[in-house]
Amino acid sequence: MDINKYRVDGKVAIVIGGAGDIGKAIAETYSGAGADVVISSRKQENLDAAAEEIKAKTGGKVLPIASHIAKLDQTKPFVEQVMKEFGRIDILVNSSGASFMVPLTEMEEWQWDSVMNVNVKGPFFLAKEIAPIMKEQGGGSIINITSYMGIRVEESLGAYCISKAAVIHMTHVMAKEWGRWNIRVNAIAPAWVHSRLSDPFLQMPGVNDRMLSQTAIGRFGEPDDVAAIALYLASDAAANQTAGIFPLDYGMLT
Ligand SMILES: NC(=O)c1ccc[n+]([C@@H]2O[C@H](COP(=O)([O-])OP(=O)(O)OC[C@H]3O[C@@H](n4cnc5c(N)ncnc54)[C@H](OP(=O)(O)O)[C@@H]3O)[C@@H](O)[C@H]2O)c1
């Protein structure tokens, strides 16, 4: 096969959570593979720093736009700003995330709402805003970052597990409904990846060893491991791939 199919030259990619560890790795990979990239999350200063870092490495065009994924009044202006700047959107990655470590019987409504709004509701309404643009262009690729916890649960991370299961089904539903417009929708389901989000959990007494003992290879992954799958799914190498849930689980789900 033509290995250049893995490149994304001329495409415009949005990475939500693009200043986070996994999101930044994905944004940098896309930029290095030829795409113009928009990174977004809530804090402009983090985005500016991430954009400078990526541009210094790839020499590509990276636009940092602050936006809260769960505040739906910000969705349309955000998409309009991207369209004004680039005139098209080919790739959408949802790599924002929220979680609380709390037993189900102690969970408060605001915690439930926060996790569901950031992990499910916000990504749904953003994709809904962008799908007609992709349809008009003749297609696109949407990639949702779910988790192995959408498939197999961990105690005290109940709302997170439920939200990530919803992301898996959201991926299936979008793929079925938008496939006729050549919009491919896939998800990546990582187990533990070293990041700001995961390290506090892994540093709790006994957790790291307990989780590691469930892997086949005795180690967890890095953000670049997620980016490698995200590049495949965004590229023309995956032109016929949709509705897939790609585990990065090191054998934890086996
Ligand atoms: N690390 C893991 O082990 C692991 C495993 C499985 C799945 N995941 C998933 O992978 C994704 C990325 O996680 P990560 O490990 O890279 O975590 P991270 O470094 O904490 O990144 C999360 C990103 O989400 C952004 N964000 C949070 N709330 C937001 C909001 N309301 N609106 C817009 N952006 C928001 C954060 O930026 P601001 O705070 O500035 O908004 C940050 O850029 C998440 O969906 C997570 O659930 C991670």
The ligand as a Gaussian input file, in Angstrom:
#p B3LYP/6-31G(d) Opt

LIG

0 1
 N       -4.854000       9.041000      30.776000
 C       -5.506000       7.883000      30.803000
 O       -5.094000       6.908000      31.474000
 C       -6.751000       7.720000      30.010000
 C       -7.234000       6.415000      29.828000
 C       -8.407000       6.244000      29.096000
 C       -9.060000       7.332000      28.541000
 N       -8.566000       8.601000      28.756000
 C       -9.294000       9.711000      28.170000
 O       -8.427000      10.418000      27.319000
 C       -8.848000      11.803000      27.240000
 C       -7.654000      12.718000      27.523000
 O       -7.191000      12.481000      28.827000
 P       -5.721000      12.883000      29.335000
 O       -5.204000      11.723000      30.068000
 O       -4.939000      13.477000      28.215000
 O       -6.093000      14.008000      30.409000
 P       -5.595000      15.530000      30.582000
 O       -4.132000      15.630000      30.329000
 O       -6.134000      15.974000      31.889000
 O       -6.368000      16.264000      29.383000
 C       -7.730000      16.542000      29.457000
 C       -7.985000      17.779000      28.612000
 O       -9.382000      18.074000      28.656000
 C       -9.531000      19.471000      28.799000
 N      -10.836000      19.753000      29.388000
 C      -11.300000      19.392000      30.619000
 N      -12.529000      19.876000      30.804000
 C      -12.854000      20.535000      29.650000
 C      -13.990000      21.255000      29.220000
 N      -15.056000      21.400000      30.012000
 N      -13.992000      21.807000      27.979000
 C      -12.933000      21.678000      27.165000
 N      -11.820000      21.020000      27.509000
 C      -11.783000      20.458000      28.754000
 C       -8.373000      19.873000      29.716000
 O       -8.021000      21.240000      29.595000
 P       -8.622000      22.402000      30.555000
 O       -8.626000      21.858000      31.936000
 O       -7.714000      23.562000      30.334000
 O       -9.998000      22.673000      30.030000
 C       -7.263000      19.017000      29.116000
 O       -6.700000      19.684000      28.004000
 C      -10.022000      11.928000      28.217000
 O      -11.230000      11.764000      27.538000
 C       -9.814000      10.739000      29.158000
 O      -11.017000      10.341000      29.757000
 C       -7.426000       8.797000      29.469000

